[in-house]
Amino acid sequence: MATAISALNSVPPMSGRNILRIYWKESKYQFLENLRMPRYSASIILFPLMFYILFGLGMSGSRSTAGVSTASYLLATYGTFGVMGASLFGTAAGLAVSRGLGWMQVKRASPMPPFAYFAGRTVMSVAFSAAVVLLLMALGFVFGGVHLPPLIAAKLLGTLVLGALPFCAMGLALGHFMGANSAPAIINLIYLPLSFASGLWVPFIYLPKFMQHIAQFLPPYHLAQLALDLIGAGQRQPAHIHWEVLIGFTLICMGIARLGFHRDEKNTYS
C-alpha cells in the first residue's frame, strides 16, 4: 500500500496543455460513440425533423397568429424542442448508463480530470444540438419558404445552441439520480410534457390560459421566446428576463448535479 501511495505521489502534475488535450479527446470520442449509435443519433435528429416536416412544412403556406409563416414560427419552437432532446438524452441517459455499468468508477480511478467526462458529455450534446438546428433550418429554407437575413439566421442558430447548456445541466442533474434501464422512460416523461406545456408544439397563444401561466415558469418557454423574438414572433418580453431564468435554472441544476456526484463518490469510497 505504501508503495502504491508513493507511486501515485511521484506522478508529476499534468500541464494545462495536456489537460486540454484530455478534455478534447474525451469530447471527441463521446461524440463518435454516440454518432455510431443509431438509437441515439438517428432518434435525436429525426424526431424533431419528422415533427417539423409534418406540421411546419405541411402548413408552410399558412400564417400563424404571430404574423409570420407557420414554417418560420415552428422553426424556432421545434429548434428548441430538438435542442432540449439532444441535450437531455445525451447527458442524462448517457450518464445513467455509465453509472449503471460501473464506468464512472473506472473514470474516477484513472488520472483523468474528474470533470472531463461531464464536459465531454456537454460538448457532445451541444454538437448534436447544432446539427439538429442546422438541419431544421435547411428544411425550412429549401422546402418551407422560410426567408431570414443571414445575420438573423446566425443569431437564431447561436441562441438555440447556447440554449442547449441549461438542458445539458438538467441532464447531468437527472443522470445522477436515475437508473440505466429507467432513464429513457423517465426522460420522456419529463421531456415531452415539458415541451407541450412550454408551447413548443403549438403556438403559445393557443394553449389554455392556465397553461400559459405555467409555461412562463418553464425553461423551454424562455429559450423558445428568445428564438421567436429573433423572427418577430415572440411575446415581446425583455430578453434579459429569459436569459436570467435560463442562467438561474442552469446554476440550480449544476448544484444538484454536484450533490449527485459527491453522493456517488462517497458511496464508491465508503
C-alpha positions as CSV (number, residue, x, y, z in Angstrom):
1,M,0.0,0.0,0.0
2,A,2.8,2.4,0.9
3,T,4.5,1.6,-2.4
4,A,1.3,2.3,-4.3
5,I,0.8,5.6,-2.5
6,S,4.4,6.6,-3.1
7,A,4.0,5.8,-6.8
8,L,0.9,8.0,-7.0
9,N,2.5,10.8,-5.2
10,S,5.5,10.6,-7.6
11,V,3.3,11.2,-10.7
12,P,4.1,14.7,-12.0
13,P,1.2,17.1,-12.3
14,M,-0.2,17.5,-15.8
15,S,0.4,20.7,-17.7
16,G,-2.5,22.8,-18.9
17,R,-1.9,21.7,-22.4
18,N,-2.2,18.1,-21.5
19,I,-5.4,18.7,-19.6
20,L,-6.9,20.5,-22.6
21,R,-6.0,17.5,-24.8
22,I,-7.7,15.2,-22.4
23,Y,-10.9,17.3,-22.5
24,W,-10.7,17.5,-26.3
25,K,-10.2,13.7,-26.7
26,E,-13.0,12.9,-24.2
27,S,-15.4,15.2,-26.1
28,K,-14.3,13.8,-29.5
29,Y,-14.7,10.1,-28.6
30,Q,-18.0,10.6,-26.8
31,F,-19.3,12.4,-29.9
32,L,-18.1,9.5,-32.1
33,E,-19.5,6.9,-29.8
34,N,-23.0,8.4,-29.9
35,L,-22.7,9.1,-33.7
36,R,-22.2,5.4,-34.2
37,M,-25.2,4.5,-32.1
38,P,-28.3,4.8,-34.3
39,R,-30.7,4.5,-31.4
40,Y,-29.3,7.8,-30.1
41,S,-28.1,9.8,-33.2
42,A,-31.0,8.8,-35.5
43,S,-33.8,9.3,-33.0
44,I,-32.4,12.6,-31.7
45,I,-32.0,14.1,-35.1
46,L,-35.1,12.5,-36.9
47,F,-37.6,13.1,-34.1
48,P,-37.7,17.0,-34.4
49,L,-37.2,16.8,-38.2
50,M,-40.3,14.5,-38.5
51,F,-42.4,16.9,-36.5
52,Y,-41.2,19.8,-38.5
53,I,-41.9,18.1,-41.8
54,L,-45.4,17.1,-40.7
55,F,-46.5,20.4,-39.2
56,G,-44.0,23.1,-40.3
57,L,-43.7,22.1,-43.9
58,G,-47.2,20.7,-44.2
59,M,-48.6,24.1,-43.4
60,S,-45.8,26.2,-44.8
61,G,-48.2,28.4,-46.8
62,S,-50.3,29.4,-43.8
63,R,-49.7,32.3,-41.5
64,S,-49.6,31.9,-37.7
65,T,-51.3,34.4,-35.5
66,A,-47.9,35.9,-34.6
67,G,-47.8,37.4,-38.1
68,V,-45.1,35.1,-39.6
69,S,-45.4,31.9,-41.6
70,T,-46.1,28.7,-39.7
71,A,-42.8,27.2,-41.1
72,S,-40.8,30.2,-39.6
73,Y,-42.6,30.0,-36.3
74,L,-42.2,26.3,-35.9
75,L,-38.5,26.5,-36.9
76,A,-37.9,28.4,-33.7
77,T,-40.1,26.2,-31.5
78,Y,-39.1,22.8,-32.9
79,G,-35.5,24.1,-32.8
80,T,-35.9,24.5,-29.1
81,F,-37.6,21.0,-28.9
82,G,-34.7,19.4,-30.8
83,V,-32.0,21.1,-28.7
84,M,-33.7,20.0,-25.5
85,G,-34.0,16.4,-26.6
86,A,-30.4,16.2,-27.8
87,S,-29.2,17.7,-24.5
88,L,-31.3,15.6,-22.1
89,F,-30.7,12.2,-23.8
90,G,-27.0,13.0,-24.5
91,T,-26.3,13.8,-20.9
92,A,-28.9,12.2,-18.6
93,A,-29.3,8.9,-20.4
94,G,-25.6,8.6,-21.2
95,L,-24.6,9.4,-17.6
96,A,-27.2,7.0,-16.1
97,V,-25.9,4.1,-18.3
98,S,-22.3,4.9,-17.5
99,R,-23.1,4.8,-13.8
100,G,-25.1,1.6,-14.1
101,L,-22.2,-0.2,-15.9
102,G,-19.6,1.0,-13.4
103,W,-17.8,3.1,-16.0
104,M,-17.8,6.1,-13.7
105,Q,-15.8,4.2,-11.1
106,V,-13.2,3.4,-13.8
107,K,-13.1,7.1,-14.7
108,R,-12.6,8.1,-11.1
109,A,-9.8,5.6,-10.7
110,S,-7.9,7.0,-13.7
111,P,-5.7,10.1,-13.7
112,M,-8.2,11.9,-16.0
113,P,-9.5,15.2,-14.5
114,P,-12.8,14.3,-12.8
115,F,-15.0,16.7,-14.8
116,A,-13.6,15.9,-18.2
117,Y,-16.3,13.2,-18.6
118,F,-19.1,15.7,-17.9
119,A,-17.5,18.3,-20.1
120,G,-17.3,15.7,-22.9
121,R,-21.0,14.9,-22.5
122,T,-21.9,18.5,-22.7
123,V,-19.8,19.2,-25.7
124,M,-21.2,16.2,-27.5
125,S,-24.8,17.2,-26.7
126,V,-24.2,20.8,-27.9
127,A,-22.7,19.4,-31.1
128,F,-25.8,17.3,-31.8
129,S,-28.0,20.2,-30.9
130,A,-26.2,22.3,-33.5
131,A,-26.7,19.6,-36.1
132,V,-30.4,19.4,-35.3
133,V,-30.9,23.1,-35.7
134,L,-28.9,23.3,-38.9
135,L,-31.0,20.5,-40.5
136,L,-34.2,22.2,-39.4
137,M,-33.0,25.4,-40.9
138,A,-32.1,23.7,-44.2
139,L,-35.6,22.1,-44.4
140,G,-37.2,25.5,-43.7
141,F,-35.1,27.4,-46.2
142,V,-35.3,24.9,-49.0
143,F,-38.8,23.5,-48.6
144,G,-40.7,25.7,-46.2
145,G,-40.2,29.1,-47.9
146,V,-38.5,30.5,-44.8
147,H,-36.6,33.7,-45.5
148,L,-34.3,35.1,-42.8
149,P,-31.4,37.5,-43.3
150,P,-28.1,35.8,-42.8
151,L,-27.4,37.7,-39.6
152,I,-30.8,36.7,-38.1
153,A,-30.2,33.1,-39.1
154,A,-26.8,33.1,-37.5
155,K,-28.3,34.7,-34.3
156,L,-31.0,32.1,-34.3
157,L,-28.5,29.2,-34.6
158,G,-26.3,30.7,-31.9
159,T,-29.2,31.3,-29.5
160,L,-30.5,27.8,-29.8
161,V,-27.1,26.2,-29.5
162,L,-26.2,28.3,-26.5
163,G,-29.6,27.4,-25.1
164,A,-28.6,23.8,-25.0
165,L,-26.4,24.4,-22.0
166,P,-29.3,24.7,-19.4
167,F,-30.7,21.4,-20.6
168,C,-27.2,19.8,-20.5
169,A,-27.0,20.9,-16.9
170,M,-30.5,19.5,-16.3
171,G,-29.4,16.2,-17.9
172,L,-26.3,16.0,-15.6
173,A,-28.6,16.5,-12.6
174,L,-31.1,13.9,-13.7
175,G,-28.4,11.4,-14.7
176,H,-27.0,11.2,-11.2
177,F,-30.4,10.0,-9.8
178,M,-31.7,7.7,-12.5
179,G,-31.1,4.0,-13.2
180,A,-29.7,2.9,-16.5
181,N,-32.8,1.0,-17.5
182,S,-35.3,3.6,-16.4
183,A,-33.5,6.6,-17.8
184,P,-35.1,6.8,-21.3
185,A,-38.6,6.4,-19.9
186,I,-38.1,9.0,-17.2
187,I,-36.6,11.5,-19.6
188,N,-39.5,11.1,-22.0
189,L,-42.0,11.6,-19.1
190,I,-40.2,14.9,-18.4
191,Y,-39.2,16.0,-21.9
192,L,-42.5,15.6,-23.8
193,P,-45.0,17.2,-21.3
194,L,-42.5,20.0,-20.7
195,S,-42.3,20.6,-24.4
196,F,-46.0,20.8,-24.9
197,A,-46.6,22.9,-21.8
198,S,-43.9,25.4,-23.0
199,G,-45.7,26.0,-26.3
200,L,-43.2,24.2,-28.5
201,W,-45.7,22.0,-30.4
202,V,-48.4,24.6,-30.9
203,P,-48.2,28.4,-30.8
204,F,-48.2,29.7,-27.2
205,I,-51.4,31.7,-27.6
206,Y,-53.3,28.6,-28.5
207,L,-52.5,27.0,-25.1
208,P,-55.2,27.1,-22.4
209,K,-54.9,30.1,-20.1
210,F,-53.8,28.1,-17.1
211,M,-51.0,26.5,-19.2
212,Q,-49.9,29.9,-20.5
213,H,-49.3,30.9,-16.9
214,I,-47.4,27.7,-16.1
215,A,-45.3,28.0,-19.3
216,Q,-43.7,31.2,-18.0
217,F,-42.0,29.2,-15.2
218,L,-40.6,26.6,-17.6
219,P,-37.1,27.0,-19.1
220,P,-38.1,25.7,-22.7
221,Y,-40.6,28.5,-22.9
222,H,-37.9,31.1,-22.3
223,L,-35.5,29.7,-24.8
224,A,-38.3,29.5,-27.4
225,Q,-39.2,33.1,-26.8
226,L,-35.6,34.2,-27.4
227,A,-35.7,32.3,-30.7
228,L,-39.1,33.7,-31.6
229,D,-38.1,37.2,-30.8
230,L,-35.4,37.0,-33.5
231,I,-38.0,36.2,-36.2
232,G,-40.5,38.8,-34.9
233,A,-43.0,36.3,-33.3
234,G,-42.2,36.5,-29.6
235,Q,-44.3,37.8,-26.7
236,R,-42.3,41.0,-26.6
237,Q,-40.8,40.4,-23.2
238,P,-37.4,41.8,-22.3
239,A,-34.7,39.3,-23.4
240,H,-32.7,39.7,-20.2
241,I,-35.6,38.1,-18.3
242,H,-35.4,35.0,-20.4
243,W,-31.6,34.8,-20.0
244,E,-31.8,35.3,-16.3
245,V,-34.3,32.4,-16.0
246,L,-32.1,30.1,-18.1
247,I,-28.9,31.1,-16.2
248,G,-30.6,30.6,-12.8
249,F,-32.0,27.2,-13.9
250,T,-28.5,26.2,-15.1
251,L,-27.0,27.0,-11.7
252,I,-29.7,25.1,-9.8
253,C,-29.2,22.0,-12.0
254,M,-25.4,22.2,-11.6
255,G,-25.8,22.4,-7.9
256,I,-28.0,19.3,-7.9
257,A,-25.5,17.5,-10.2
258,R,-22.7,18.3,-7.9
259,L,-24.6,16.8,-5.0
260,G,-25.2,13.7,-7.0
261,F,-21.5,13.5,-8.0
262,H,-20.4,13.7,-4.3
263,R,-23.0,11.2,-3.3
264,D,-21.7,8.7,-5.9
265,E,-18.1,9.5,-4.8
266,K,-19.0,8.8,-1.1
267,N,-20.7,5.5,-2.0
268,T,-17.7,4.5,-4.1
269,Y,-15.0,5.1,-1.4
270,S,-17.0,4.4,1.8
